Amino acid sequence: MKKRRLYLVAYDISNNRSRSAALKVCRQFATGGQKSLHECWLSDGERETLLATLKQIINTATDRITLVGLDARQTTHTLGRGTKPLDPSLIVIS
């Protein structure tokens, strides 16, 4: 079994095509997130693969990627209030 760690992946990419490509890559690893900020459970190998792929996509002169390791034992704090979906039959948990 791979040992995974929780990371927060954030990026600031100026080019629309590169930003879209980075979003696709991050969503392959993400368990949650929004726009340019993603929560990812990654093994060491997955982390290296994600970073290597993102480095090929971005322009290092203008774009930024931040990968922060988080302590999964910490309590999660949220702001706002969640709402129930209009059609609960669309939610599939497997």
Steps between C-alpha positions, in 0.01 A plus 500: 500500500633842406546745783332823402520846649254788470620794288350828396586584139454859386599669177495841337532460124459790258439309175146361456611186316768421758257568785246261348768233458613545862140466618464168314822367650411605855151352477655160425646505852254722689244394757359849521564861421384786291646681201875525564515344847481122551525251787697194392599179680833414338767237541859613447493371143166666422628829641806486276286410197258786568781755542688379192185519287409847627856623438465397135175700470591832662718791399742528793559869431136600559316210667513357851416163658490440873482156660449502878504187714215502753457310824194279443444480877412867527140607536343644187347845532257622239318823432151528357216255504453198277175450312331177405495416129177565315493143369658260755474210254794649308740430787676167464725369775699191417 
